[in-house]
Amino acid sequence: MNRINRMNATERESLDLLVERVVGAVYEVANVLGAGFLERVYERALIQELTLRGLKVQAQASFPVTYKGRSVGEYF
């Protein structure tokens, strides 16, 4: 059973609201900038938009990846 399946209703509602805010920010950046820029430009704009929406953001955050309980690397 994964973490999302074990969430209570309040946790699930909080996650849903966060997802809604992030997806809204993605659409805002896409609508304002349009197509044709390099990925880095969209990343920077999204960081700015998420910050404007009151979210704490860290660019290119890394996290460990495990496979069957053993570390197999790091992902960004």
Helices and strands as residue ranges (DSSP letters): H 9-33, H 39-52, E 63-67, E 70-75
